[in-house]
Amino acid sequence: MNEPRESYIAEVHRAVHALGLFLDARTAGAVTQPEALILAHLAEHGPATMNMLHRAFLHRRSTLTNVIDRLETRELVKRRTADEDRRSLVVELTRAGRAQARAITRALGELRAVVERGRKEPELTAHTDFLHALAQAASGMAR
């Protein structure tokens, strides 16, 4: 008799936890998972307002502020007032932040290549679509 398949939610949690362990090992504990993902996001998309980062990661605003505070204390990011709206803060990478982000992005690229190896595009697209739908449903139901 086959054992029941674990729930998607448990599998997603395990994958997220494993990603955190992977990032911790690759950065030698220099940054946490949320910090690493924000650095990678800024490297890929450029400077972002706090609102943009909030929408990208769905952290509580206080959590996001704490993450940015820690990154700023370690001089990996800096905050400045937005040119177009002086009420908004823009977060951007520093030179040290760009170096750390490159290392993180490289590590994530290696991990992605391992995951993609031997898989066809429809399978990868289906998984991405599922994760997107899961995030949308969960964030909508959390309100």
N, C-alpha and C positions, 0 to 999 in steps of 0.2 A: 504494500500500500504506500502511495506517495504521501509525503508530509505536506501539509498546507503551505502554500506560498506566502511568504511574509508580505505585509501590506506595503503598498507603494510609499506610504509616509515613512515607515521604518527604513526602507531602502534609501529614500532621499536623505533622511537624517544621518544614516551611516555614511553616505557619500559626502555629505557636507562635513561631517566630523573627520573623515579620512582626508578631505581636502585641507582642513585646518592642520592636521598632523603633517601632511606633506609640506605645506607652506612653512610651518614651524621648523621642520628639518632643513628645508632649502634656504631659509633666512637665518638659521642658527638662533632662532628665538628673537631676532632683532625687531620683528613686528608681529602683531597678532593677525589673525585671519581677517577681521574687518579692516584693519589698517592696510594690510597687503592688498586687499581688493580695491580699496579706495585709491591707493597709489597706482595700481594697474589701470583703474578707470581714468584717472587724471592723465596718465601717460598716453592712453589711447584716444581720449576725447578732448584733452586740453583743459584749461582752467574751467571751473564750474562753480556756480553759486551753491550756497548751502541748500537752497530749495531743489536745485537740480540733483544734488547728491542724495537728498532725502527721497526724491522720486525714484532714483536709480536703485537705491538699496532698501528702502522702506524701514530704515531704522527709526526708532523714536527720535524726536528732535534732540532730546537731552543726551541720548546715546551717541548720536552723530556728533554733537558738539564735543562730547568727551573724547571720541576717537580723534577728531580734528585737533583738539587741545593737545593730546599726547603726541601726535605727529608734529605739531608746531613746536612743542617743547624740545623735541629731538631734531628740530630744524630740517624736517623732511618736506614740510609744506609751509606756506605763509598765507595769511589772509590779508585781503585789502578790500577797500570799498569799491563796489562796482561803478564803473564810469557812467553807465546809463541809468542807474538807480542807486543813489547814495544810501538807501536804506538796506541794500543787499550787500552781503559779503561774498567775495570771490575767493576760492581756495585754489592755489596753484603750487606746483612742485618747485622746490628749490633745486640747486645743483645736486646736493646729496640725495634729495628725494627722487630726482631723475635717475640717478645711478641705482638706487634701491629698486625703483620701479622697473628699470631694465632687467635687473636680475629676476624679479618676480615674474615679469612678462615672459622672459626666456623660459623659466621653470614651468609656467602654465602652458606655454607652447609645446614643451616637451611632453607634458602630461596629456595634452590634447592629442598629440600625434600618436601616443600609445593607445589612447581610447579609440581613436579613429581607425587605427590599423586593423584591416580585415573587416571593417564594417562598411556597409553601403550607405550612400547619402539618404535614401528614404528612411532608413532606420534612425540615423542621427537626427534627421528633421523631425521624426515622430517623437523622439525623446525630448528634443528642444521644445516642441509644441506642447508636450505634456507638462514640462516644468513651467512653461509660461502660463498655461491654463491653471496649474496648481497655485502659482503665486497670485494670479488675479483672483481666483476664487477665495483663497485664504485671506488676502488683504481686504476684499470686499465684505467678507463675513465677519472680519474683526472689527468693523465699524459699528 
